[in-house]
Amino acid sequence: MRDPTKLQFRPDPERVTIVPGDLENIIKHSDLLRRMDAVVHLATAWGHPNVDVEATLQLFNLLDGDRCQKILYFSTESILDRHNQPLDIAGRAGTPYIRCKYEMLMRRKEVKLRDRLITLYPTLVFGGAKDRPYSHITTGISEVAKWLPLIRFLKVDGSFHFMHAEDIAQVVAYLLDRPAPSPDLVLGHPAMTVEECVDRVCSFYDKRIYFKIPVPVGLLKAIAVRVGVRLSEWDDHCIEHRHFIHDAVDTETFQLESRFRSIEHLLAEYG
């Protein structure tokens, strides 16, 4: 950790060792890395190639091939198409973070232990608690609830997957001990449409829906221009391709139980 004082809970010192450090200076921890039996790599510098790509490759290549049995590396589903194949526009026009993840995907052949590398692609991630940081999407639930009296009467075409961090942790623990079904795994519960999500949220909050007005793509773009938002090529792509659907795995895939498999469970926890 760059700053261990920011940790919001106290891990069990018998099970967890916190090492102060930074990916940019990963070479300082080469002796420790050579003693690793497995690695779960979630760190990112949010769009800095020298860290997100070069330091990650360096970290992986400092591992001992005679000892390290598995590498679980977190990427993002934004760089994949609906067939779980690399999405070219993500590497060309995505945000700096997305472009870095795409570059890492293209360069993973440089990893010496690539036969042990499993890349995980989370979808929308919920999670957090009083003693844990809330994910970005989780903090938005209360805002959505405020706009529900209006949102319930709008019909927007789109689809998405989601998964709770607790479930992702379960899958990671499972994969550390067992063979993965694929070296590339998108993490998310079965996809749902935006309309289905709104219907279920309204039902949870006991908000009746009397009618729905379809919102065309052209109107979405016009609203963005009207409020002064300049759409990038990536923004435009996401608006035109609103069904973020993939061949995904979740807790049920591995016969694991989940407390957060439905939108209703999330609302009960965070709404």
C-alpha positions in Angstrom: 0.0 0.0 0.0 1.2 3.5 -0.8 -0.3 4.8 2.5 -1.2 2.1 5.1 -2.7 4.8 7.3 -5.6 5.1 4.9 -6.7 1.5 5.6 -10.2 1.8 7.2 -10.0 -1.5 9.1 -7.5 -3.6 11.1 -6.6 -6.8 9.4 -5.6 -9.9 11.4 -1.8 -9.5 11.8 -1.5 -13.3 12.0 -2.9 -13.6 8.5 -2.2 -10.3 6.7 1.1 -8.5 6.3 0.9 -4.9 5.0 3.9 -3.9 2.9 4.3 -0.1 2.4 5.3 0.6 -1.2 4.4 1.7 -4.7 4.2 -0.2 -8.0 6.6 2.3 -9.6 9.3 0.9 -7.2 8.2 -2.8 -7.4 11.8 -3.9 -7.9 12.4 -3.1 -4.2 10.1 -6.0 -3.4 11.7 -8.6 -5.7 12.8 -10.9 -2.9 9.2 -10.9 -1.5 7.7 -11.5 -4.9 9.9 -14.5 -5.5 8.3 -16.1 -2.4 4.8 -15.7 -3.7 2.7 -18.9 -4.3 0.0 -16.9 -6.0 -0.7 -13.2 -6.8 -4.0 -11.3 -7.0 -3.2 -8.0 -8.7 -5.9 -5.2 -8.4 -3.6 -2.1 -8.2 -4.0 0.6 -10.7 -2.8 4.2 -11.1 -5.8 5.2 -13.2 -4.4 5.8 -16.6 -0.6 5.9 -16.1 1.0 3.5 -18.6 4.3 3.5 -16.7 2.5 1.9 -13.7 -0.6 0.2 -15.1 1.4 -1.5 -17.9 5.1 -1.4 -17.4 5.2 -1.9 -13.6 2.6 -4.6 -13.9 4.6 -6.5 -16.4 7.7 -6.1 -14.2 5.8 -7.4 -11.2 4.7 -10.5 -13.0 8.1 -11.2 -14.4 9.7 -11.0 -10.9 7.7 -14.0 -9.8 9.4 -17.4 -9.5 8.3 -19.9 -12.1 9.2 -22.8 -9.7 7.0 -21.4 -7.0 4.2 -19.2 -8.2 1.2 -21.3 -9.4 -1.4 -18.6 -10.3 -1.8 -14.9 -11.2 -5.2 -13.3 -11.0 -5.1 -9.9 -12.7 -8.0 -7.4 -12.7 -8.8 -5.6 -15.9 -12.2 -4.1 -16.9 -15.1 -5.4 -19.1 -15.0 -2.1 -21.0 -12.2 -3.4 -23.2 -14.3 -6.4 -24.5 -17.1 -6.8 -27.0 -20.1 -8.9 -26.3 -18.2 -12.0 -27.5 -15.5 -11.3 -24.8 -13.0 -10.3 -27.6 -10.8 -7.2 -27.4 -12.7 -4.0 -28.5 -10.4 -2.1 -30.8 -12.1 1.3 -30.1 -11.3 0.9 -26.4 -7.6 0.9 -27.1 -7.9 3.8 -29.5 -10.4 6.1 -27.9 -11.2 4.9 -24.4 -10.4 6.9 -21.3 -6.7 6.8 -20.2 -7.6 4.0 -17.7 -9.3 1.9 -20.4 -6.5 2.4 -22.9 -4.0 1.2 -20.3 -6.0 -1.9 -19.6 -6.3 -2.6 -23.3 -2.6 -2.1 -23.8 -1.9 -4.6 -21.0 -4.2 -7.1 -22.6 -2.3 -6.7 -25.9 1.0 -7.2 -24.1 0.3 -10.0 -21.7 2.2 -12.3 -24.0 5.3 -10.7 -22.5 4.5 -12.3 -19.1 6.9 -15.2 -18.5 4.2 -17.1 -16.6 1.4 -16.3 -19.0 0.2 -19.9 -18.8 -0.7 -19.2 -15.2 -2.3 -15.8 -15.8 -6.0 -15.4 -15.4 -7.5 -12.1 -16.4 -10.7 -11.0 -14.6 -13.0 -8.4 -16.1 -15.4 -6.9 -13.5 -18.6 -5.3 -14.7 -20.5 -2.8 -12.5 -19.1 -3.3 -9.0 -21.1 -2.6 -5.9 -19.7 -2.8 -2.4 -18.5 -0.9 0.7 -19.5 -0.4 4.3 -18.8 2.0 7.2 -15.3 0.5 7.6 -14.7 -0.1 3.9 -14.6 2.4 1.0 -17.8 2.5 -1.1 -17.5 1.8 -4.8 -18.3 4.6 -7.1 -21.5 3.0 -8.4 -22.7 2.3 -4.9 -22.5 6.0 -3.9 -24.8 6.8 -6.7 -27.7 4.7 -5.4 -29.1 7.4 -3.2 -28.9 9.9 -6.1 -30.9 7.6 -8.3 -33.5 7.2 -5.6 -34.0 11.0 -5.6 -34.7 11.0 -9.3 -37.0 8.0 -9.3 -40.2 10.0 -9.5 -39.1 11.1 -12.9 -37.0 8.2 -14.1 -39.9 5.7 -13.7 -41.7 7.3 -16.6 -38.7 7.2 -19.0 -37.8 4.1 -21.1 -34.1 3.9 -22.0 -32.7 1.0 -24.2 -29.7 -0.7 -22.6 -28.4 -3.7 -20.7 -25.7 -4.3 -18.1 -24.2 -6.8 -15.6 -23.3 -6.1 -12.0 -21.6 -7.9 -9.1 -20.9 -7.2 -5.5 -17.3 -7.0 -4.2 -18.1 -9.7 -1.7 -19.1 -12.1 -4.5 -16.0 -11.2 -6.5 -13.8 -12.0 -3.4 -15.6 -15.4 -3.2 -14.8 -16.1 -6.8 -11.2 -15.1 -6.4 -10.7 -17.4 -3.4 -12.3 -20.2 -5.4 -10.0 -19.7 -8.4 -6.9 -19.6 -6.2 -7.5 -23.2 -5.2 -9.1 -24.6 -8.4 -8.6 -24.6 -12.2 -10.3 -21.7 -14.0 -12.7 -22.5 -16.8 -11.0 -19.9 -19.0 -8.0 -17.6 -18.8 -10.4 -14.7 -19.4 -13.4 -14.3 -17.1 -16.0 -11.5 -17.1 -17.4 -11.2 -13.6 -21.1 -10.4 -13.4 -24.5 -11.7 -12.6 -26.9 -12.4 -15.6 -27.4 -9.2 -17.6 -30.6 -7.2 -17.1 -32.1 -4.4 -19.1 -32.3 -0.8 -17.8 -36.1 -1.0 -18.1 -36.2 -4.1 -16.0 -33.9 -2.5 -13.4 -36.1 0.6 -13.1 -39.2 -1.6 -12.8 -37.7 -3.5 -9.9 -36.4 -0.4 -8.2 -39.8 1.2 -8.4 -41.4 -2.0 -7.0 -38.9 -2.0 -4.1 -39.8 1.6 -3.2 -43.5 1.1 -3.9 -43.5 3.7 -6.8 -46.2 3.0 -9.4 -45.5 3.4 -13.1 -48.5 4.7 -15.1 -46.8 5.2 -18.5 -43.3 5.2 -20.1 -41.9 7.7 -22.6 -39.1 6.2 -24.9 -35.9 8.2 -24.9 -34.2 8.0 -28.3 -30.4 8.1 -28.7 -30.6 11.4 -30.6 -32.3 13.0 -27.6 -29.6 11.7 -25.2 -26.9 13.3 -27.4 -28.9 16.6 -27.7 -29.3 16.8 -23.9 -25.5 16.3 -23.5 -24.8 19.1 -26.0 -27.4 21.3 -24.3 -25.8 21.0 -20.9 -22.4 21.7 -22.3 -21.0 18.1 -22.4 -18.6 17.5 -25.3 -19.0 13.9 -26.3 -15.7 12.1 -27.1 -15.5 9.2 -29.6 -15.6 6.8 -26.7 -18.7 8.5 -25.2 -20.4 8.3 -28.6 -19.6 4.7 -28.9 -21.0 3.9 -25.5 -24.3 5.7 -26.3 -24.6 3.9 -29.6 -23.8 0.5 -28.1 -25.8 0.6 -24.9 -26.1 -3.2 -24.4 -23.1 -4.1 -22.3 -23.6 -7.8 -22.4 -21.0 -10.5 -22.1 -20.5 -14.2 -21.5 -20.0 -13.8 -17.8 -19.5 -15.9 -14.7 -20.7 -15.3 -11.1 -21.0 -17.1 -7.8 -23.6 -19.5 -9.1 -21.2 -20.6 -11.9 -19.0 -22.0 -9.1 -21.8 -23.2 -6.8 -21.1 -20.4 -4.3 -23.8 -18.6 -2.3 -24.4 -14.9 -2.8 -26.0 -12.3 -0.5 -26.2 -9.8 -3.3 -27.5 -11.6 -6.4 -30.4 -9.2 -7.1 -31.1 -5.5 -7.3 -33.4 -5.9 -4.4 -30.6 -7.2 -2.2 -28.4 -4.2 -3.1 -31.2 -1.8 -2.4 -31.9 -3.4 1.0 -28.2 -3.0 1.9 -27.5 0.4 0.4 -30.8 2.1 -0.6 
